[in-house]
């Protein structure tokens, strides 16, 4: 299983169990903008195995 497949499974699990995990909703709590200010948080980044 590739790393991106594992990450997809993790994301799916978090989405399905969001309430049970007692996580904050950044949009609902009003601090999504803080996350978006982090350099590159809203930009798509292309990862390559080769430099």
Helices and strands as residue ranges (DSSP letters): H 3-16, H 26-29, H 32-36
